[in-house]
Amino acid sequence: MKEWFESLETRERLFVSVGAVVVLLMLIYGLGWAPMNRNYQMLRADVENWERSLANLRELQVVANSGGQPRSAPTLGNQQAPIIIVDQTLRSRGLDGYRRRSQPTTSNGIRVEFENVAFDELVLWLGDLSDQYGMHVQSGSFAAGSRVAPGRINATVTLERAL
């Protein structure tokens, strides 16, 4: 190979040398740098996920250490109608766009239907209602929502305020 390279003209040697350097750099990038960078990005995303989970667990630990009681007692003295409470809390959580229908069932109850709502957000909203207004789920039905977006459901929940 050395004889072949030395038999080339000066211009050809330069062209082959530059080509060899370019191919070597591409191999280093393709076989070394790119996979390591991809693994680094995946590990970084995992660390961020674990940090968020740890923060959530710390909040739960505070609740557990306080005897399992929520941070604030429900405001049972609140005399607002359930439909007003549901409307205000849905707006504050940004869930009002997923509500199909709200229908009072009793003076202290309401049935709310959702379409393609995020399950996690719905559960957090139900927790808010329980903690702040003493409203609890009496019955509910849940079905898979959009297949395009995971974690989305169609739901119907009947809520009653504890007296």
DSSP file with accessible surface (Angstrom, degrees, kcal/mol):
  #  RESIDUE AA STRUCTURE BP1 BP2  ACC     N-H-->O    O-->H-N    N-H-->O    O-->H-N    TCO  KAPPA ALPHA  PHI   PSI    X-CA   Y-CA   Z-CA
    1    1 A M     >        0   0  184      0, 0.0     4,-2.4     0, 0.0     5,-0.2   0.000 360.0 360.0 360.0 -36.4    0.0    0.0    0.0
    2    2 A K  H  >  +     0   0  153      1,-0.2     4,-2.5     2,-0.2     5,-0.2   0.901 360.0  50.6 -63.8 -39.2    2.9    2.3    0.8
    3    3 A E  H  > S+     0   0  167      2,-0.2     4,-1.5     1,-0.2    -1,-0.2   0.911 109.9  50.1 -64.5 -41.0    4.3    1.7   -2.7
    4    4 A W  H  4 S+     0   0  134      1,-0.2     4,-0.5     2,-0.2     3,-0.2   0.934 111.4  48.3 -62.4 -44.3    0.9    2.5   -4.3
    5    5 A F  H >< S+     0   0   66     -4,-2.4     3,-1.1     1,-0.2    -2,-0.2   0.912 111.8  49.0 -64.0 -41.3    0.6    5.7   -2.3
    6    6 A E  H 3< S+     0   0  106     -4,-2.5    -1,-0.2     1,-0.3    -2,-0.2   0.752 103.5  61.7 -71.9 -21.0    4.2    6.8   -3.2
    7    7 A S  T 3< S+     0   0   88     -4,-1.5    -1,-0.3    -3,-0.2    -2,-0.2   0.620  88.0  95.2 -79.5  -9.5    3.5    6.1   -6.9
    8    8 A L  S <  S-     0   0   25     -3,-1.1     2,-0.0    -4,-0.5    -3,-0.0  -0.420  83.7-105.8 -78.2 155.6    0.7    8.7   -6.9
    9    9 A E     >  -     0   0  119     -2,-0.1     4,-2.6     1,-0.1     5,-0.2  -0.313  36.8-101.6 -72.3 166.4    1.3   12.3   -8.1
   10   10 A T  H  > S+     0   0  116      1,-0.2     4,-2.2     2,-0.2     5,-0.2   0.898 122.8  49.3 -58.9 -45.0    1.5   15.0   -5.4
   11   11 A R  H  > S+     0   0  193      1,-0.2     4,-2.3     2,-0.2    -1,-0.2   0.902 111.9  48.8 -62.4 -40.9   -2.1   16.2   -6.1
   12   12 A E  H  > S+     0   0   89      2,-0.2     4,-2.7     1,-0.2     5,-0.2   0.889 109.3  52.6 -67.5 -39.7   -3.4   12.7   -5.9
   13   13 A R  H  X S+     0   0   90     -4,-2.6     4,-2.6     2,-0.2    -1,-0.2   0.917 110.4  48.3 -60.4 -43.8   -1.6   12.1   -2.6
   14   14 A L  H  X S+     0   0  115     -4,-2.2     4,-2.7    -5,-0.2     5,-0.3   0.929 112.2  48.8 -61.6 -45.3   -3.1   15.2   -1.1
   15   15 A F  H  X S+     0   0  165     -4,-2.3     4,-2.4     2,-0.2    -2,-0.2   0.932 114.1  45.1 -61.6 -46.1   -6.6   14.2   -2.3
   16   16 A V  H  X S+     0   0   50     -4,-2.7     4,-2.4     2,-0.2    -1,-0.2   0.913 113.6  50.8 -66.1 -40.1   -6.2   10.6   -0.8
   17   17 A S  H  X S+     0   0   49     -4,-2.6     4,-2.2    -5,-0.2    -2,-0.2   0.935 112.2  45.4 -64.5 -46.1   -4.8   12.0    2.4
   18   18 A V  H  X S+     0   0   80     -4,-2.7     4,-2.6     1,-0.2     5,-0.2   0.923 113.2  51.3 -63.9 -42.3   -7.6   14.5    2.9
   19   19 A G  H  X S+     0   0   33     -4,-2.4     4,-2.5    -5,-0.3    -2,-0.2   0.903 109.1  50.5 -60.7 -41.7  -10.2   11.8    2.0
   20   20 A A  H  X S+     0   0   58     -4,-2.4     4,-2.6     2,-0.2    -1,-0.2   0.913 110.7  49.0 -64.5 -39.7   -8.7    9.5    4.6
   21   21 A V  H  X S+     0   0   84     -4,-2.2     4,-2.7     2,-0.2    -2,-0.2   0.926 111.8  49.1 -66.0 -42.7   -8.8   12.2    7.3
   22   22 A V  H  X S+     0   0   70     -4,-2.6     4,-2.4     2,-0.2    -2,-0.2   0.933 112.6  47.1 -63.0 -45.3  -12.4   12.9    6.4
   23   23 A V  H  X S+     0   0   84     -4,-2.5     4,-2.4     2,-0.2    -1,-0.2   0.922 111.9  51.3 -62.4 -41.5  -13.4    9.2    6.5
   24   24 A L  H  X S+     0   0  102     -4,-2.6     4,-2.4     1,-0.2    -2,-0.2   0.933 110.8  48.0 -62.0 -43.8  -11.5    8.8    9.9
   25   25 A L  H  X S+     0   0  106     -4,-2.7     4,-2.5     1,-0.2    -1,-0.2   0.898 111.1  50.7 -63.9 -40.5  -13.4   11.8   11.4
   26   26 A M  H  X S+     0   0  129     -4,-2.4     4,-3.1     2,-0.2     5,-0.2   0.895 110.7  49.3 -64.5 -39.8  -16.7   10.5   10.2
   27   27 A L  H  X S+     0   0   93     -4,-2.4     4,-2.7     2,-0.2     5,-0.4   0.911 110.5  50.2 -65.6 -42.2  -16.0    7.1   11.7
   28   28 A I  H  X>S+     0   0  100     -4,-2.4     5,-1.8    -5,-0.2     4,-1.7   0.940 116.5  41.9 -61.6 -44.6  -15.0    8.7   15.0
   29   29 A Y  I  <>S+     0   0  138     -4,-2.5     5,-2.7     3,-0.2    -2,-0.2   0.958 119.1  43.0 -66.9 -49.5  -18.2   10.7   15.1
   30   30 A G  I  <5S+     0   0   40     -4,-3.1    -2,-0.2     1,-0.2    -1,-0.2   0.839 126.3  30.2 -68.8 -35.5  -20.5    7.9   13.9
   31   31 A L  I  <5S+     0   0  139     -4,-2.7    -1,-0.2    -5,-0.2    -3,-0.2   0.640 135.2  19.1-100.3 -15.3  -19.1    5.1   16.0
   32   32 A G  I  X5S+     0   0   28     -4,-1.7     4,-1.7    -5,-0.4    -3,-0.2   0.747 122.6  35.2-117.4 -66.6  -17.9    7.1   19.0
   33   33 A W  I  ><S+     0   0  145     -5,-1.8     4,-2.8     1,-0.2     5,-0.2   0.923 113.4  51.8 -65.7 -50.8  -19.3   10.5   19.7
   34   34 A A  H  ><S+     0   0   19     -5,-2.7     4,-2.5     1,-0.2     5,-0.2   0.929 112.3  45.1 -59.2 -47.8  -22.9   10.2   18.4
   35   35 A P  H  > S+     0   0   36      0, 0.0     4,-2.4     0, 0.0    -1,-0.2   0.923 115.1  48.5 -64.0 -38.4  -23.7    7.0   20.5
   36   36 A M  H  X S+     0   0  122     -4,-1.7     4,-2.3     1,-0.2    -2,-0.2   0.914 112.4  48.3 -66.2 -40.9  -22.1    8.5   23.6
   37   37 A N  H  X S+     0   0   65     -4,-2.8     4,-2.4     2,-0.2    -1,-0.2   0.904 110.9  50.7 -65.4 -41.2  -24.0   11.8   23.2
   38   38 A R  H  X S+     0   0  143     -4,-2.5     4,-2.1    -5,-0.2    -2,-0.2   0.934 111.8  47.5 -62.2 -44.1  -27.3    9.9   22.7
   39   39 A N  H  X S+     0   0   86     -4,-2.4     4,-2.6     1,-0.2    -2,-0.2   0.901 110.3  52.9 -64.4 -39.3  -26.6    7.9   25.9
   40   40 A Y  H  X S+     0   0  131     -4,-2.3     4,-2.5     1,-0.2    -2,-0.2   0.928 109.1  48.7 -61.3 -45.2  -25.7   11.0   27.8
   41   41 A Q  H  X S+     0   0   87     -4,-2.4     4,-2.2     2,-0.2    -1,-0.2   0.896 111.8  49.5 -64.1 -39.7  -29.0   12.7   26.7
   42   42 A M  H  X S+     0   0  109     -4,-2.1     4,-2.2     2,-0.2    -2,-0.2   0.923 112.2  47.7 -66.0 -41.9  -31.0    9.7   27.8
   43   43 A L  H  X S+     0   0  111     -4,-2.6     4,-2.5     2,-0.2    -2,-0.2   0.895 110.2  52.8 -65.4 -38.6  -29.3    9.5   31.2
   44   44 A R  H  X S+     0   0  116     -4,-2.5     4,-2.2     2,-0.2    -1,-0.2   0.922 109.4  48.4 -62.9 -42.9  -29.9   13.3   31.6
   45   45 A A  H  X S+     0   0   51     -4,-2.2     4,-2.3     1,-0.2    -1,-0.2   0.899 110.8  52.0 -64.7 -38.3  -33.6   12.8   30.9
   46   46 A D  H  X S+     0   0   83     -4,-2.2     4,-2.6     2,-0.2    -2,-0.2   0.912 108.4  50.4 -63.5 -41.9  -33.7    9.9   33.4
   47   47 A V  H  X S+     0   0   79     -4,-2.5     4,-2.5     2,-0.2    -2,-0.2   0.926 110.3  49.3 -63.3 -43.3  -32.1   12.0   36.1
   48   48 A E  H  X S+     0   0   83     -4,-2.2     4,-2.2     1,-0.2    -1,-0.2   0.914 111.2  50.3 -62.2 -40.4  -34.6   14.9   35.6
   49   49 A N  H  X S+     0   0   78     -4,-2.3     4,-2.3     1,-0.2    -2,-0.2   0.919 111.0  48.2 -63.3 -43.9  -37.4   12.3   35.8
   50   50 A W  H  X S+     0   0  186     -4,-2.6     4,-2.6     1,-0.2    -1,-0.2   0.882 109.3  53.4 -65.0 -37.4  -36.0   10.9   39.0
   51   51 A E  H  X S+     0   0  122     -4,-2.5     4,-2.2     2,-0.2    -1,-0.2   0.915 109.7  47.7 -64.5 -41.4  -35.6   14.4   40.5
   52   52 A R  H  X S+     0   0  145     -4,-2.2     4,-2.2     2,-0.2    -2,-0.2   0.926 112.7  49.3 -64.0 -42.3  -39.3   15.2   39.7
   53   53 A S  H  X S+     0   0   47     -4,-2.3     4,-2.4     1,-0.2    -2,-0.2   0.906 109.8  51.5 -63.4 -40.6  -40.4   11.9   41.3
   54   54 A L  H  X S+     0   0   82     -4,-2.6     4,-2.2     2,-0.2    -1,-0.2   0.909 108.1  51.5 -64.0 -40.1  -38.3   12.6   44.3
   55   55 A A  H  X S+     0   0   45     -4,-2.2     4,-1.7     1,-0.2    -1,-0.2   0.917 110.6  48.9 -63.0 -41.4  -39.9   16.0   44.8
   56   56 A N  H  X S+     0   0   95     -4,-2.2     4,-1.9     1,-0.2    -1,-0.2   0.895 110.2  51.3 -64.4 -40.0  -43.3   14.4   44.6
   57   57 A L  H  X S+     0   0  104     -4,-2.4     4,-2.3     1,-0.2    -2,-0.2   0.870 105.5  55.8 -66.7 -34.0  -42.3   11.8   47.1
   58   58 A R  H  X S+     0   0  146     -4,-2.2     4,-1.9     2,-0.2    -1,-0.2   0.899 106.6  50.5 -64.3 -39.3  -41.1   14.5   49.5
   59   59 A E  H  X S+     0   0  101     -4,-1.7     4,-1.7     1,-0.2    -1,-0.2   0.913 111.2  48.4 -62.8 -42.5  -44.5   16.1   49.3
   60   60 A L  H  X S+     0   0  113     -4,-1.9     4,-2.6     1,-0.2    -2,-0.2   0.852 107.1  56.5 -66.0 -33.6  -46.2   12.8   50.1
   61   61 A Q  H  X S+     0   0  113     -4,-2.3     4,-2.9     2,-0.2    -1,-0.2   0.902 104.0  53.2 -65.5 -38.1  -43.7   12.2   53.0
   62   62 A V  H  X S+     0   0   89     -4,-1.9     4,-1.1     2,-0.2    -1,-0.2   0.928 111.1  46.5 -61.4 -43.2  -44.9   15.5   54.5
   63   63 A V  H  <>S+     0   0   37     -4,-1.7     5,-1.8     1,-0.2     6,-0.4   0.928 113.5  48.7 -64.6 -43.4  -48.5   14.4   54.3
   64   64 A A  H ><5S+     0   0   65     -4,-2.6     3,-1.3     1,-0.2    -2,-0.2   0.898 110.0  51.5 -64.7 -39.6  -47.6   11.0   55.8
   65   65 A N  H 3<5S+     0   0  122     -4,-2.9    -1,-0.2     1,-0.3    -2,-0.2   0.727 101.2  62.5 -71.1 -20.5  -45.6   12.5   58.7
   66   66 A S  T ><5S-     0   0   64     -4,-1.1     3,-0.6    -3,-0.4    -1,-0.3   0.141 131.1 -89.7 -90.4  20.6  -48.5   14.8   59.6
   67   67 A G  T < 5S-     0   0   61     -3,-1.3    -3,-0.2     1,-0.2    -2,-0.2   0.696  71.9 -67.3  83.9  19.0  -50.6   11.7   60.4
   68   68 A G  T 3 <S+     0   0   48     -5,-1.8    -1,-0.2     1,-0.3    -4,-0.2   0.560  96.9 137.4  80.7   4.6  -52.0   11.3   56.9
   69   69 A Q    <   -     0   0  125     -3,-0.6    -1,-0.3    -6,-0.4    -3,-0.2  -0.644  58.6-109.5 -84.8 142.5  -54.0   14.5   57.0
   70   70 A P        -     0   0   48      0, 0.0    -1,-0.1     0, 0.0     3,-0.0  -0.218  33.9-102.3 -63.8 163.2  -54.0   16.7   54.0
   71   71 A R  S    S+     0   0  180      1,-0.1     2,-0.4     2,-0.0    -2,-0.1   0.836 105.6  24.3 -57.9 -37.8  -52.2   20.0   54.2
   72   72 A S  S    S-     0   0   65      3,-0.0    -1,-0.1     0, 0.0     3,-0.1  -0.987  85.2-115.6-132.1 144.8  -55.4   22.0   54.7
   73   73 A A        -     0   0   80     -2,-0.4    58,-0.1     1,-0.1    -2,-0.0  -0.472  43.4 -96.9 -74.8 146.9  -58.7   21.0   56.0
   74   74 A P        -     0   0   50      0, 0.0     2,-1.6     0, 0.0    58,-0.2  -0.342  29.4-123.2 -63.2 144.9  -61.6   21.1   53.6
   75   75 A T    >   +     0   0   74     57,-2.0     3,-1.4     1,-0.2    57,-0.1  -0.647  40.9 167.5 -89.2  79.8  -63.7   24.3   53.8
   76   76 A L  T 3   +     0   0   84     -2,-1.6    -1,-0.2     1,-0.3    57,-0.1   0.722  67.6  69.1 -69.0 -21.1  -67.0   22.5   54.5
   77   77 A G  T 3   +     0   0   62     -3,-0.2     2,-0.4    86,-0.1    -1,-0.3   0.594  69.8 115.3 -74.5  -6.9  -68.6   25.8   55.5
   78   78 A N    <   -     0   0   44     -3,-1.4    -3,-0.0     1,-0.1     0, 0.0  -0.482  48.4-168.5 -67.1 121.7  -68.4   27.0   51.9
   79   79 A Q        +     0   0  158     -2,-0.4    -1,-0.1     2,-0.0     2,-0.1   0.210  38.4 129.4-101.3  15.1  -72.0   27.3   50.7
   80   80 A Q        -     0   0   63      1,-0.1    -2,-0.0     2,-0.1     0, 0.0  -0.389  68.3-100.4 -66.8 149.5  -71.3   27.7   47.0
   81   81 A A    >>  -     0   0   43      1,-0.1     4,-2.2    -2,-0.1     3,-0.7  -0.393  29.1-117.8 -67.0 146.1  -73.4   25.5   44.7
   82   82 A P  H 3> S+     0   0    8      0, 0.0     4,-2.9     0, 0.0     5,-0.2   0.859 113.8  58.4 -55.2 -34.9  -71.5   22.4   43.5
   83   83 A I  H 3> S+     0   0   69      1,-0.2     4,-2.2     2,-0.2     5,-0.1   0.887 107.7  46.1 -65.8 -34.7  -71.8   23.6   39.9
   84   84 A I  H <> S+     0   0   76     -3,-0.7     4,-2.7     2,-0.2     5,-0.2   0.924 113.1  49.3 -71.5 -43.4  -70.0   26.9   40.7
   85   85 A I  H  X S+     0   0    0     -4,-2.2     4,-2.6     2,-0.2     5,-0.3   0.943 113.0  47.1 -59.8 -47.0  -67.3   25.1   42.6
   86   86 A V  H  X S+     0   0    0     -4,-2.9     4,-2.5     1,-0.2     5,-0.3   0.933 112.8  49.5 -62.0 -44.5  -66.8   22.6   39.7
   87   87 A D  H  X S+     0   0   46     -4,-2.2     4,-2.1    -5,-0.2    -1,-0.2   0.941 113.6  45.1 -61.6 -47.6  -66.7   25.5   37.2
   88   88 A Q  H  X S+     0   0   84     -4,-2.7     4,-2.2     1,-0.2    -1,-0.2   0.919 115.5  45.8 -64.1 -44.2  -64.2   27.5   39.1
   89   89 A T  H  X S+     0   0    6     -4,-2.6     4,-1.7    -5,-0.2     6,-0.2   0.865 110.9  52.6 -72.1 -34.2  -61.9   24.6   39.9
   90   90 A L  H  X>S+     0   0    0     -4,-2.5     5,-2.6    -5,-0.3     6,-0.8   0.921 111.4  47.6 -64.3 -42.2  -62.0   23.3   36.3
   91   91 A R  H ><5S+     0   0  143     -4,-2.1     3,-0.7    -5,-0.3    -2,-0.2   0.913 109.7  52.5 -64.4 -41.6  -61.0   26.7   35.0
   92   92 A S  H 3<5S+     0   0   96     -4,-2.2    -1,-0.2     1,-0.2    -2,-0.2   0.837 114.6  42.3 -65.7 -30.3  -58.2   27.0   37.6
   93   93 A R  H 3<5S-     0   0   78     -4,-1.7    -1,-0.2    -5,-0.1    -2,-0.2   0.501 112.4-118.8 -90.6  -7.4  -56.7   23.7   36.5
   94   94 A G  T <<5S+     0   0   45     -4,-0.7     3,-0.2    -3,-0.7    -3,-0.2   0.757  81.9 117.4  76.2  24.3  -57.3   24.3   32.8
   95   95 A L    >>< +     0   0    5     -5,-2.6     3,-1.7    -6,-0.2     4,-0.5   0.432  38.1  96.7-102.1  -2.0  -59.6   21.4   32.4
   96   96 A D  G >4 S+     0   0   56     -6,-0.8     3,-0.8     1,-0.3    -1,-0.2   0.792  77.0  62.8 -63.8 -24.4  -62.8   23.3   31.4
   97   97 A G  G 34 S+     0   0   70     -3,-0.2    -1,-0.3     1,-0.2    -2,-0.1   0.689 102.0  51.3 -72.2 -15.9  -62.1   22.6   27.7
   98   98 A Y  G <4 S+     0   0   81     -3,-1.7    17,-2.7    16,-0.1     2,-0.4   0.524  84.8 105.1 -97.8  -7.6  -62.4   18.9   28.2
   99   99 A R  E <<  -A  114   0A  58     -3,-0.8    15,-0.3    -4,-0.5     3,-0.1  -0.598  42.3-179.8 -77.8 127.2  -65.8   19.1   30.0
  100  100 A R  E     -     0   0A 134     13,-3.0     2,-0.3    -2,-0.4    14,-0.2   0.833  66.7  -8.6 -88.7 -41.6  -68.7   17.9   27.9
  101  101 A R  E     -A  113   0A 135     12,-1.2    12,-2.8     2,-0.0     2,-0.4  -0.991  48.9-159.2-159.8 145.3  -71.5   18.5   30.4
  102  102 A S  E     +A  112   0A  30     -2,-0.3    10,-0.2    10,-0.2   -19,-0.0  -0.999  18.4 177.2-125.8 133.4  -72.2   19.3   34.0
  103  103 A Q  E     -A  111   0A  82      8,-2.8     8,-3.0    -2,-0.4     2,-0.1  -0.967  27.9-126.6-142.2 120.1  -75.5   18.4   35.5
  104  104 A P  E     -A  110   0A  79      0, 0.0     6,-0.3     0, 0.0     3,-0.1  -0.389  22.1-177.7 -62.2 140.9  -76.6   18.9   39.1
  105  105 A T  E     -     0   0A  55      4,-1.4     2,-0.2     1,-0.4     5,-0.2   0.758  68.2  -9.3-106.3 -41.2  -77.9   15.7   40.7
  106  106 A T  E >  S-A  109   0A  74      3,-0.8     3,-1.0     0, 0.0    -1,-0.4  -0.810  86.2 -83.8-140.7-175.4  -78.9   17.0   44.1
  107  107 A S  T 3  S+     0   0  103     -2,-0.2     3,-0.0     1,-0.2     0, 0.0   0.761 133.8  31.0 -67.9 -21.2  -78.5   20.2   46.0
  108  108 A N  T 3  S+     0   0   31    -27,-0.1    53,-2.6   -26,-0.1     2,-0.3   0.164 115.2  71.1-118.3  15.5  -75.0   18.9   47.1
  109  109 A G  E <   -AB 106 160A   1     -3,-1.0    -4,-1.4    51,-0.2    -3,-0.8  -0.924  48.3-179.4-135.6 160.1  -74.2   16.8   44.1
  110  110 A I  E     -AB 104 159A   1     49,-2.1    49,-3.2    -2,-0.3     2,-0.5  -0.987  19.4-141.3-154.8 146.1  -73.2   17.1   40.5
  111  111 A R  E     -AB 103 158A  81     -8,-3.0    -8,-2.8    -2,-0.3     2,-0.4  -0.957  21.7-169.7-110.8 129.4  -72.4   14.8   37.5
  112  112 A V  E     -AB 102 157A   0     45,-2.9    45,-2.5    -2,-0.5     2,-0.4  -0.976   6.5-157.9-123.9 131.5  -69.5   15.9   35.2
  113  113 A E  E     -AB 101 156A  26    -12,-2.8   -13,-3.0    -2,-0.4   -12,-1.2  -0.924  10.3-169.2-110.9 134.4  -68.7   14.3   31.9
  114  114 A F  E     -AB  99 155A   0     41,-3.6    41,-1.5    -2,-0.4     2,-0.4  -0.900   8.6-155.8-120.5 150.8  -65.2   14.7   30.3
  115  115 A E  E    S-     0   0A  95    -17,-2.7    39,-0.2    -2,-0.3    30,-0.1  -0.991  74.8 -14.4-130.4 124.2  -63.9   13.8   26.9
  116  116 A N  E    S+     0   0A  52     -2,-0.4     2,-0.2     1,-0.2    38,-0.2   0.853  87.1 161.7  58.4  41.9  -60.2   13.1   26.2
  117  117 A V  E     - B   0 153A   0     36,-2.3    36,-2.8   -19,-0.1     2,-0.4  -0.627  48.1-102.3 -92.1 148.7  -59.0   14.5   29.5
  118  118 A A  E  >  - B   0 152A  22     -2,-0.2     4,-2.2    34,-0.2    34,-0.2  -0.585  26.4-143.5 -70.3 125.2  -55.6   13.7   30.9
  119  119 A F  H  > S+     0   0   90     32,-2.9     4,-2.4    -2,-0.4     5,-0.2   0.913  97.6  52.8 -58.3 -45.0  -56.0   11.1   33.7
  120  120 A D  H  > S+     0   0  119     31,-0.3     4,-2.1     1,-0.2    -1,-0.2   0.914 110.7  46.9 -59.2 -45.0  -53.3   12.6   35.9
  121  121 A E  H  > S+     0   0   71      1,-0.2     4,-2.3     2,-0.2    -1,-0.2   0.878 110.2  53.5 -66.0 -37.3  -54.9   16.1   35.8
  122  122 A L  H  X S+     0   0    1     -4,-2.2     4,-2.5     2,-0.2    -2,-0.2   0.930 108.9  48.7 -63.4 -43.0  -58.3   14.7   36.5
  123  123 A V  H  X S+     0   0   69     -4,-2.4     4,-2.2     1,-0.2    -2,-0.2   0.912 110.9  50.4 -64.8 -41.4  -57.1   12.9   39.6
  124  124 A L  H  X S+     0   0   82     -4,-2.1     4,-2.2    -5,-0.2    -1,-0.2   0.912 110.3  50.6 -62.6 -40.5  -55.3   16.1   40.8
  125  125 A W  H  X S+     0   0    0     -4,-2.3     4,-2.3     2,-0.2    -2,-0.2   0.926 109.0  50.6 -63.1 -42.9  -58.5   18.1   40.3
  126  126 A L  H  X S+     0   0   30     -4,-2.5     4,-2.1     1,-0.2    -1,-0.2   0.884 109.0  52.6 -63.1 -36.6  -60.5   15.5   42.2
  127  127 A G  H  X S+     0   0   28     -4,-2.2     4,-3.0     2,-0.2     5,-0.3   0.906 107.4  51.7 -63.9 -41.3  -58.0   15.8   45.0
  128  128 A D  H  X S+     0   0   33     -4,-2.2     4,-2.9     1,-0.2     5,-0.5   0.925 109.4  49.9 -59.3 -45.4  -58.4   19.5   45.0
  129  129 A L  H  X S+     0   0    0     -4,-2.3     6,-1.9     1,-0.2     4,-1.7   0.906 113.7  45.7 -61.2 -40.6  -62.2   19.1   45.3
  130  130 A S  H  X S+     0   0   33     -4,-2.1     4,-1.0     4,-0.2    -2,-0.2   0.948 118.4  40.9 -67.7 -47.9  -61.8   16.7   48.2
  131  131 A D  H  < S+     0   0   48     -4,-3.0    -2,-0.2     1,-0.2    -3,-0.2   0.899 126.9  29.6 -68.4 -42.9  -59.2   18.8   50.1
  132  132 A Q  H  < S+     0   0   81     -4,-2.9   -57,-2.0    -5,-0.3    -3,-0.2   0.773 134.9  19.9 -94.4 -28.7  -60.7   22.3   49.6
  133  133 A Y  H  < S-     0   0   32     -4,-1.7    -3,-0.2    -5,-0.5    -2,-0.1   0.407  92.4-118.8-125.5  -2.0  -64.4   21.7   49.3
  134  134 A G     <  +     0   0    1     -4,-1.0    28,-2.8    -5,-0.5     2,-0.5   0.783  61.7 148.1  67.5  26.1  -65.1   18.3   50.9
  135  135 A M  E     -C  161   0A   1     -6,-1.9     2,-0.3    26,-0.2    26,-0.3  -0.837  24.2-173.8 -97.0 130.5  -66.5   17.0   47.6
  136  136 A H  E     -C  160   0A  82     24,-2.9    24,-2.4    -2,-0.5     2,-0.4  -0.885  31.0-100.5-124.9 154.7  -65.9   13.3   47.0
  137  137 A V  E     +C  159   0A  66     -2,-0.3    22,-0.2    22,-0.2     3,-0.1  -0.579  32.1 178.0 -74.9 122.6  -66.6   10.9   44.1
  138  138 A Q  E    S-     0   0A 121     20,-3.5     2,-0.3    -2,-0.4    -1,-0.2   0.779  70.8 -10.6 -91.2 -37.2  -69.7    8.9   44.7
  139  139 A S  E     +C  158   0A  65     19,-1.3    19,-3.0     2,-0.0    -1,-0.4  -0.979  66.6 174.7-156.2 160.6  -69.5    7.0   41.4
  140  140 A G  E     -C  157   0A  41     -2,-0.3     2,-0.4    17,-0.2    17,-0.2  -0.986  17.1-153.6-164.8 155.2  -67.5    7.2   38.2
  141  141 A S  E     -C  156   0A  70     15,-2.5    15,-2.4    -2,-0.3     2,-0.4  -0.997  14.4-169.7-136.6 140.1  -66.9    5.5   34.9
  142  142 A F  E     +C  155   0A 107     -2,-0.4     2,-0.3    13,-0.2    13,-0.2  -0.986   6.0 176.7-132.6 138.3  -63.7    5.8   32.9
  143  143 A A  E     -C  154   0A  56     11,-2.7    11,-2.9    -2,-0.4    -2,-0.0  -0.974  42.2 -87.2-138.8 152.6  -62.9    4.6   29.4
  144  144 A A  E     -C  153   0A  63     -2,-0.3     9,-0.3     9,-0.2     3,-0.1  -0.309  45.8-160.5 -58.8 137.2  -59.8    4.9   27.2
  145  145 A G        -     0   0   14      7,-2.6     8,-0.1     1,-0.3    -1,-0.1   0.292  51.6  -4.2 -92.5-134.4  -59.7    8.2   25.3
  146  146 A S        -     0   0   43      1,-0.2     6,-0.4     7,-0.1    -1,-0.3  -0.282  51.3-149.8 -63.6 133.3  -57.8    9.1   22.2
  147  147 A R  S    S+     0   0  217      1,-0.2    -1,-0.2    -3,-0.1    -2,-0.0   0.710  95.1  64.4 -74.8 -19.2  -55.4    6.4   21.0
  148  148 A V  S    S+     0   0  134      1,-0.2    -1,-0.2     2,-0.0    -2,-0.0   0.906 104.8  43.2 -71.4 -41.8  -53.1    9.2   19.7
  149  149 A A  S >  S-     0   0   34     -3,-0.0     3,-1.0     3,-0.0    -1,-0.2  -0.904  84.7-140.0-110.8 111.3  -52.3   10.7   23.1
  150  150 A P  T 3  S+     0   0  125      0, 0.0     3,-0.1     0, 0.0    -3,-0.1  -0.322  84.4  35.3 -66.8 150.6  -51.6    8.2   25.8
  151  151 A G  T 3  S+     0   0   54      1,-0.3   -32,-2.9   -33,-0.1     2,-0.4   0.511  86.7 125.5  86.2   4.9  -53.0    8.9   29.3
  152  152 A R  E <   +B  118   0A  66     -3,-1.0    -7,-2.6    -6,-0.4    -1,-0.3  -0.794  34.3 175.8 -99.9 139.8  -56.2   10.4   27.9
  153  153 A I  E     -BC 117 144A  21    -36,-2.8   -36,-2.3    -2,-0.4     2,-0.5  -0.913  32.8-127.9-136.5 163.2  -59.6    9.1   29.1
  154  154 A N  E     + C   0 143A  54    -11,-2.9   -11,-2.7    -2,-0.3     2,-0.3  -0.950  42.6 178.6-105.9 132.9  -63.3    9.8   28.7
  155  155 A A  E     -BC 114 142A   2    -41,-1.5   -41,-3.6    -2,-0.5     2,-0.4  -0.981  30.5-165.4-142.1 149.8  -64.9   10.0   32.2
  156  156 A T  E     -BC 113 141A  34    -15,-2.4   -15,-2.5    -2,-0.3     2,-0.4  -0.990  20.9-180.0-130.4 122.0  -68.1   10.5   34.0
  157  157 A V  E     -BC 112 140A   0    -45,-2.5   -45,-2.9    -2,-0.4     2,-0.5  -0.974  19.0-152.3-125.9 139.9  -67.9   11.3   37.7
  158  158 A T  E     -BC 111 139A  20    -19,-3.0   -20,-3.5    -2,-0.4   -19,-1.3  -0.964  20.2-165.0-109.1 122.0  -70.7   12.0   40.2
  159  159 A L  E     -BC 110 137A   1    -49,-3.2   -49,-2.1    -2,-0.5     2,-0.4  -0.865   8.3-170.4-111.0 144.0  -69.5   14.2   43.1
  160  160 A E  E     -BC 109 136A  50    -24,-2.4   -24,-2.9    -2,-0.4     2,-0.5  -0.993  20.9-130.0-131.8 139.8  -71.2   14.8   46.4
  161  161 A R  E     - C   0 135A  19    -53,-2.6   -26,-0.2    -2,-0.4     2,-0.2  -0.762  26.0-123.5 -89.3 131.4  -70.3   17.3   49.1
  162  162 A A              0   0   42    -28,-2.8    -1,-0.0    -2,-0.5   -27,-0.0  -0.500 360.0 360.0 -71.5 138.6  -70.0   16.0   52.6
  163  163 A L              0   0  172     -2,-0.2   -86,-0.1   -86,-0.0    -1,-0.1  -0.734 360.0 360.0-107.7 360.0  -72.2   17.8   55.1
